[in-house]
Amino acid sequence: MAKVQHFKGLNTNLDNLYNSIKQVLDAQKELRIVSEYKGFLNSVPLRSIVAVNTSPKVWAGSLREIHVSITGNPDDYAVEVASGAWFGSLVWPGAVGLLVGGPIGLAAGVAVGGIMA
């Protein structure tokens, strides 16, 4: 699931925004930051951070990872927050496969979901 919010005319210090987001992720004991990027994408400034859930307790639908990207400049930028859920990539294709193709569709949906995960 992803959400994108666009902001204009705010003259935001994007490094401070990024650092605040990083602090929030660092403060979560179950999350571990595994990737950070500060650079350019198609000549547009990009800041990105990825954190994964390290909790040994996993439930279907539990947060697996979270990606936060800030793209643009202080007066015109977008913030994208995307997350994935444990077994989400298996549950939905399997359920759709079951509805469409019965037990064989269920197996095929789970197989495709597993490959995609």
Secondary structure, DSSP 8 states (H G I E B T S, - for coil): -EEEEEEES----HHHHHHHHHHHHHH-TTEEEEEEEEEEETTEEEEEEEEEE--S---TT-EEEEEEEEEEETTEEEEEEEEEETTHHHHHHHHHHHHHHHHHHHHHHHHHHHHH-
